[in-house]
Amino acid sequence: MLESRLYRRAALWPPREPLRPTSPNAVNFDDYCLQKAAPPGSSTYYALRQARAARQPLLTALFALRRELEETAKETSDPTVGRTKLAWWQKELAALAAGNPAHPVTQALAEHLDDANAVYPDLQALLAGFEMDFEQARYLDLPNLRRYIEGVGGTFASLVAQLSARTQEDRQDAARWAAPLGNALMLAQFVPEIGNDARHGRIYVPIDELQRYNVTAADLINRRYSAAFTELMQFQTSRAREAVHAALDAIPAPARRDQRTLRALAALELALLDEVEREGYQVLHQQIVLTPVRKLWIAWRAARRN
């Protein structure tokens, strides 16, 4: 009951206009992007609310594109069908660069981007990262996994950072610090999703690390907990946490104000790691999440921290 009351109050606080389309002719595709990427109560919703109002529709469209690609890669069981869908997205991104997109997400990007051609190479790199999900489902070691992490995580964070920056100098500097933060966020996201990913046939824990802790892929797929699994998860959680903190510390002081969305996402991932730890790493049979009111508070506080 208390949390219910808090949540109703939270909907009115902080006193900022909600994410919404910026013009009447943008209603359809902006609303589509909101529902795809940032439904109310989601971590993305609260992280995007921390961005400058003028940048929120663009960033929402970018997160919606990532969600479209992620759904294609992770929720398509037939690799042939998945590759066909990603090939369609490849053509759609080319259409975006050419100025004639057809999908609501790319239409939103075209509406809000100053120069679609400028980000086209990064959008291609993001799609290529998700294509790796149809090439391999397990990775021998961390360097092998890092190719996937950099494509899906580092590239995306760099895009968010560049599109959040106010000046050309800040946009150029973002490439230096944003990719490591995106990579760290991917490491953090793997931890609570390890059971769900395994059930979908994908394991993002390197094989050599499974062997080091005497945990098998079958243990993950069949939801078998053990002392060895706990030790493995302690290692994964500690590495992810350290990587996120190091990447946050690397954000230049002048850029911190404009990078509130990424900073909020990082704080939310760190809080979720803490929650997984408190729950004894019971992530194989359930999904551990934060409540909406906690997400709101964590995101708001992180975005305003110096």
Disulfide bonds with the S-S distance in Angstrom:
none
